[in-house]
Amino acid sequence: MLPVIALVGRPNVGKSTLFNYLTRSREALVADMPGLTRDRQYGRVKHGIRPCLVVDTGGIADDAEGIESFSRKQVQVALEEADVVLFMVDAREGLSASDKAIAETLRKMAKPIILVTNKIDGLDAAIAASDFYSLALGEPSQIAASHGRGVPELLERVNQLLPPASALVDDEGERKGVGIAVVGRPNVGKSTLVNRLLGEERVIVFDQPGTTRDSIYIPFERNGKQFTLIDTAGMRRRSKIAETIEKFSVIKSLQAIEKAHVVIYLIDASEGVTDQDAHLLGLVIEAGRALIIGLNKWDGLDHAQKETVKRQLEVKLSFMEFAEKHPISALHGSGVGKLFDVVNTLYESAMINMSTPVLTRILKEATDAHQPPMVNNRRIKLKYAHQGGRNPPVVIVHGVQTDALPISYKRYLTNYYREQLKLSGTPIRLEFKSPANPFSEQKKKQVDWQVQRREKILQRVKNKQKG
């Protein structure tokens, strides 16, 4: 499982700013207004640290009433999920009574805690952090989240506190065979589909969103092949404030996606493709898993409704043209029987072995058909490629000036590789590397005539100043 980092603190201390910096996104709203974040926000850390999840939480206020009280409950859930807690404070405003109250609560928890003093830009960091030693949470990490100052050092501390990978073993034990995660919004028929695939009632099905609260791992065998089905809780982009909080649901779903080989993302075709579906599918793409988009309740739509859903798929999900799309009915079983054949095909694509000669040959064919652009009057050269990983397939391309390669050309190469390798339903990732310049750190040494010329020019300047 992926370890979890939780960001907590009072309102307006920069938690969402740090979240956006760590995830290299703009998922969390940022404004100079206390209490803007209320729900938990999840993302993957994309900086120099091993793979992990980060959770942004709402600010903990003293007078937590109404909606703020639910925000406090969301923070409590995040703390229970976390492996490491980053307690953020505002260096500009100094130590407050709220900080002391939060610190007292955190000290009672058996969690590794790092005190983070934010907004130190323009301040004497040592003086700004001096008040916070009284919280008895150890040496503060001093950062400016808006600029990334001090964040690499903070991540090094976090990495030392994260549990070892061997300790992050799921309670269900080792995954057997092909891992298939069934994910989607609440009440779209995930548990019904799991029962239909298994041919028996293994998970509870009820017409109420949020019936499944945890990820359920179900190993089984089909035609002599091992599989593990993972029924996940419905993932909400914005939790409904009036409902009971689904403990661990989102974090468990994201971890289930990480452990799967193939993801079946279920969409309720009667409701169409929502913005929330697009957001959650983005999380699946970040994980790089082979993807089947199941259009559930398809048999209940008329022709006009089906055409509307198809147009929504083209417009809202244009960024995932590689995904396999299948209309099904989990309740009646239509289209479900074909899913296992598709799953096997996608699994083979996700776990493909690619030889270096084949990848290099495809690279040469692609560059011959459409050459890389010129940069500073020099052509970008792509020399050879080799495999860098599976699930998803990773191709590492070596060349010169690859940092200057435009996104459009990278997309062209990605599509070319997918077409030539005949990959089905799985994303393929390309990484580009250029050799380091061994002379980049050396100062250019002047020859004798350059030294003499420089001395003559300096002498002339001195003579003019004297005259």
VENCORTA-V685946 format. One record per helix or strand of 3 or more residues. SS is the DSSP state (h for helix, s for strand). FROM is the first residue (numbers start at 1). TO is the last residue. If there is no record, write none. Layout:
ss from to
SS FROM TO
SS FROM TO
This chain:
ss from to
s 3 8
h 15 23
s 41 44
s 52 56
h 67 81
s 84 90
h 97 107
s 112 118
h 125 135
h 151 161
h 165 167
s 178 184
h 190 198
s 216 222
s 225 231
h 249 259
s 262 268
h 275 287
s 290 296
h 298 300
h 303 316
h 318 320
s 324 327
h 339 350
h 356 369
s 381 389
s 393 400
h 402 404
h 407 421
s 428 434
h 448 466
